[in-house]
Amino acid sequence: MLRFRLCVLSGALCACGAAAPAHRARDTDTAVAAEIERPSATRERQAVPDDVVARAAQLFRAQRNSDGELLDEAQLLDELAKYDVLCLGEAHDAARDHFAELAITDGLSQRARFSGRALGVGFEMFQEPYGPALYDYGIGRVDDAGLRKRTHYDELWGFPYAYYQPVLALGRARGLPLKALNAPRELTHAVAEKGLAGLSPRERRALPELDLDNTAHRAAFDRLMANHPHGAATVLDNFYAAQVVWDETMADNAASWVVARAPSRQLVVLAGSAHCRREAIPARIERRKMLRVANVRLSESSAADSDGFAYTLIFDAG
């Protein structure tokens, strides 16, 4: 199990003490319809302390889902270090998941330093047009307040910045490239409202290559939308097309970053658990390039819900 603890104090990493109590957050990997109909600017603001991630520190192991093998800290990180891309699937409001992201990224950055690999961190939480702002943050040209302002973080994402500040600070401290992966909200909104056929020529030029015929991906989307009122079938189809644009854009940006830095590189992708399912970002990366992609489900307290993931974290109670 992972036996180190990380905390972030004024942007600096340090060792910290005992684990926080076990926390079970609801899975809030929001359906695309909810994102479209209720933008994050109107999402209920959560009041969380600045050290919310450090407080959520908790021991965890992992299950390799192909054979049920349980892995300790060294085994998990050694296996993950062999992949070109890792997709870490979070529940956005689960502080414990964000601690796990921080711990895994820290462990992989140490391995990358010894192996000579270039490690980058890609974020669903930042849209592609704001990549320069994320770059400036990584090299210390702007601070946290400047990053939030330039990326319109609070309007476009809206989950507490304290969830992501520790891994951003880690990336900056270690010199890790920070990559904005997500599609512009204007594009996904246009697809959801008008459908692909209704896009303008300019909007169509902004689309990545799309696979709308992945039956497993569509089935997972339909399950996610089962209790969400959506009206006519064409409305649901448009929502699905927007979801595909979302996943394909992140896959395209991730694949491009890795291939441009061949052969010795690795990208850690932080995204909601639905985006990290096998048929979402991982398969769409592999369709583009001959890359090895693994995905880890962070948001379950046991390994029971492992469908579509190569690994599932198991958080130890206490």
Summary of the structure (lengths in Angstrom):
residues: 318
radius of gyration: 18.5
end to end distance: 13.4
largest distance: 55.7
contacts: 1069
relative contact order: 0.20
helix: 46%
strand: 17%
